[in-house]
Amino acid sequence: MKPITVLVSVDSNSVLMGARHFLNYFRDLVKEHNLEDTVDVLETGSMGIYPEGVIVSVLPDGVFYVVRNELDVKRIFEEHILKGRRVFDLEVPESQIKGTVEVEKVAEETRIVLKNVGEIDPTRIEEYIARDGYFALAKALQMEPGEVIEEIKRSGLRGRGGAGFPTGLKWEFTYKASADQKYVLCNADEGEPGTFKDRLIMEGDPHSLIEGMIIAGYAVGATKGYIYIRGEYHSSIEILKKAVERAYEYGFLGENILGSGFNFDLKIRLGAGAYVAGEETALIESIEGKPARPRLKPPYPPTFGLFGKPTVVNNVETFVNVPRIIMNGAEWFKKFGTESSPGTKVFSLVGNVVRKGIVEVPMGVTVRDLIFKFGGGIEGGRKLKVVQTGGSAGTFIGPDKLDVPLDFDSYAKYGVSLGSGVILVADETHCVVDLALTVMRFFEHESCGKCTPCREGTRMIVNILERISRGEGKKEDLDTLREIARNAGETSFCGLGQSIPVPLLSIVDNFEEEFRAHIGADKCPVGVCEFKKKKEKKKIGVRKP
Amino acid sequence: MREVIVEIVQKAKETAEERDVLINTLHEIQKRFDNFIPPEAAEIVAEELGVPLSRVYEVLTFYTMFSTKPKGKYVIRVCESLPCHVENGREVVKALKEILKIDFGQTTSDGLFTLEMTSCLGLCGVAPVIMVNDEYYGNMTPGRVKDLIDRLRGESL
């Protein structure tokens, strides 16, 4: 290792802000000054929040900078690297980047899932191994499969895809089902608008996912696994493909893994643009080469999954938690988070916040802390108006519910959903009718058309919302919306249609006044919706001479 | 065309389980044939896999990433989800439609641009985001849209 290391975040968000260019420029400068033996310039995954620039860290000093242009690169190189003087105006405190809310309490341990993201070069398996990578696999292979499942059950880990089903229980069902072949699937079809945590995890630390899946395979008796990734996620696909190859080379995948006699094969399958494929049975249909239409449940995948065989389906973030739990034990894991939802959650902060990006914090964090502590507040000093938590199928809340602690039970208790961990912030310049219309258009577009309540329900909802946003809303519209939402929720075939009432009822109920202010009015109260000009009645009068 | 497609199907068969070949095959074909899957190609795939043509088209038309119609040289996909929408994504969509003078699902008469909407691309850290073929562009504004289109038009002269 060289005395100085410069780490540059080269994840897919940062690349769009010039990360690769800055990385090369750093390397050029190092070369120019003949410092190749002293300074290493390495790329790594996302280090966390994006304060409108690329994050660069200089080690061993542990200083974090935000780079916006070439000049910033030059200054950091000339001042910090050459002269050893920190460039204070470009610096950001580590706590702001990594979002360690409970620094005092659990010091540096809030990064469970993102432990390696932004720390290692994701293309080098050696760096992962150097940070105890695949140690958990070795440990698990020395345990009985039943013991592994017991440990996961005791940890209280719940599915991070949104539904929060206990992972250990899912594994146990699959373990107990007898079959000649079982499968482990990773749901990496991250399509929930605003969610990009799985993308950054896969790009920054692909081996943690692979390790989690192999352990799951061993626990339930599956010898084959698939990672189903969105077809649009080019960089995640490339990084994972390479990581899988490396894992085969090192003998973590394939036959007789680490001399245990256990075999496991892992393949990657691409999605082709269908939001509904994120529903687990739809995902299975898609891997089988069919349209991603959800299946009737029961039977559930643990007994009847891929190709009709017992199958475990888990989200990326869920799998990444597994090696950590096996290494450190269930008791350690339960120290984080809330009683019913142990561990941490990776949140995506998006919309009108100052710092957008991902943060990992213990379950039970409040929306207020996420927005103001980690997100740095609202852009342009404007006022917060609406927050949508949990993704498209999540709840819209106003400023009065910011102090609700978020975990898997916060929806049942307070009407604020955790979902996939999206915190979407909209400031006072936005109109709730317009927001509702945008979300419901998404549902209409993504409805697969299999069942009537969802296909027709979403269309009727969009029609009504369009009418309101044109200034042609009727008094009874809000009640009709509520009725359609409830019907779709109760009678739809799958989770997509069933979740329609969550966003729609929450926005209509929490912001009813603003909806009403659109009906019978001359213009949108916020000035966003474009009202149709009303036909003026021709005045009959005497023409003046 | 036949040889190319037979080769793609064979390659997919080698790495896949028995029934999961179709989607990967279609991805590959689309890459080779300018962003769409010609009817002849779909027929050959059906023959090679021994499935009815309707099965192939069922899959082909279900997924938004596949197309049965030829597309422009540049396929522009613009995100219409809320995270982009609240960051002035609406203005970006408007600018695209105005500059290209087409609506979603249409191609410009010179065959250069096709405009499509997409759901979230998972790059919300730099919203609003658009995609031109396989390239992403973040922090878009109406002005940057104009510059980008001008540049692409210039490049294809």
Boltz contact constraints between the chains, C-beta under 6 A:
constraints:
  - contact:
      token1: [A, 13]
      token2: [B, 123]
      max_distance: 6.0
  - contact:
      token1: [A, 13]
      token2: [B, 125]
      max_distance: 6.0
  - contact:
      token1: [A, 13]
      token2: [B, 126]
      max_distance: 6.0
  - contact:
      token1: [A, 16]
      token2: [B, 126]
      max_distance: 6.0
  - contact:
      token1: [A, 16]
      token2: [B, 136]
      max_distance: 6.0
  - contact:
      token1: [A, 16]
      token2: [B, 138]
      max_distance: 6.0
  - contact:
      token1: [A, 50]
      token2: [B, 125]
      max_distance: 6.0
  - contact:
      token1: [A, 190]
      token2: [B, 122]
      max_distance: 6.0
  - contact:
      token1: [A, 193]
      token2: [B, 81]
      max_distance: 6.0
  - contact:
      token1: [A, 193]
      token2: [B, 82]
      max_distance: 6.0
  - contact:
      token1: [A, 193]
      token2: [B, 83]
      max_distance: 6.0
  - contact:
      token1: [A, 193]
      token2: [B, 120]
      max_distance: 6.0
  - contact:
      token1: [A, 194]
      token2: [B, 83]
      max_distance: 6.0
  - contact:
      token1: [A, 194]
      token2: [B, 124]
      max_distance: 6.0
  - contact:
      token1: [A, 196]
      token2: [B, 122]
      max_distance: 6.0
  - contact:
      token1: [A, 196]
      token2: [B, 124]
      max_distance: 6.0
  - contact:
      token1: [A, 199]
      token2: [B, 122]
      max_distance: 6.0
  - contact:
      token1: [A, 231]
      token2: [B, 65]
      max_distance: 6.0
  - contact:
      token1: [A, 232]
      token2: [B, 121]
      max_distance: 6.0
  - contact:
      token1: [A, 272]
      token2: [B, 23]
      max_distance: 6.0
  - contact:
      token1: [A, 272]
      token2: [B, 63]
      max_distance: 6.0
  - contact:
      token1: [A, 272]
      token2: [B, 65]
      max_distance: 6.0
  - contact:
      token1: [A, 272]
      token2: [B, 66]
      max_distance: 6.0
  - contact:
      token1: [A, 273]
      token2: [B, 63]
      max_distance: 6.0
  - contact:
      token1: [A, 273]
      token2: [B, 64]
      max_distance: 6.0
  - contact:
      token1: [A, 273]
      token2: [B, 65]
      max_distance: 6.0
  - contact:
      token1: [A, 274]
      token2: [B, 63]
      max_distance: 6.0
  - contact:
      token1: [A, 275]
      token2: [B, 119]
      max_distance: 6.0
  - contact:
      token1: [A, 287]
      token2: [B, 20]
      max_distance: 6.0
  - contact:
      token1: [A, 288]
      token2: [B, 19]
      max_distance: 6.0
  - contact:
      token1: [A, 288]
      token2: [B, 20]
      max_distance: 6.0
  - contact:
      token1: [A, 289]
      token2: [B, 19]
      max_distance: 6.0
  - contact:
      token1: [A, 289]
      token2: [B, 20]
      max_distance: 6.0
  - contact:
      token1: [A, 289]
      token2: [B, 22]
      max_distance: 6.0
  - contact:
      token1: [A, 289]
      token2: [B, 23]
      max_distance: 6.0
  - contact:
      token1: [A, 291]
      token2: [B, 58]
      max_distance: 6.0
  - contact:
      token1: [A, 291]
      token2: [B, 59]
      max_distance: 6.0
  - contact:
      token1: [A, 291]
      token2: [B, 62]
      max_distance: 6.0
  - contact:
      token1: [A, 350]
      token2: [B, 83]
      max_distance: 6.0
  - contact:
      token1: [A, 350]
      token2: [B, 124]
      max_distance: 6.0
  - contact:
      token1: [A, 351]
      token2: [B, 83]
      max_distance: 6.0
  - contact:
      token1: [A, 351]
      token2: [B, 86]
      max_distance: 6.0
  - contact:
      token1: [A, 352]
      token2: [B, 86]
      max_distance: 6.0
  - contact:
      token1: [A, 356]
      token2: [B, 125]
      max_distance: 6.0
  - contact:
      token1: [A, 357]
      token2: [B, 125]
      max_distance: 6.0
  - contact:
      token1: [A, 424]
      token2: [B, 82]
      max_distance: 6.0
  - contact:
      token1: [A, 424]
      token2: [B, 83]
      max_distance: 6.0
  - contact:
      token1: [A, 426]
      token2: [B, 86]
      max_distance: 6.0
  - contact:
      token1: [A, 430]
      token2: [B, 86]
      max_distance: 6.0
  - contact:
      token1: [A, 438]
      token2: [B, 82]
      max_distance: 6.0
  - contact:
      token1: [A, 438]
      token2: [B, 85]
      max_distance: 6.0
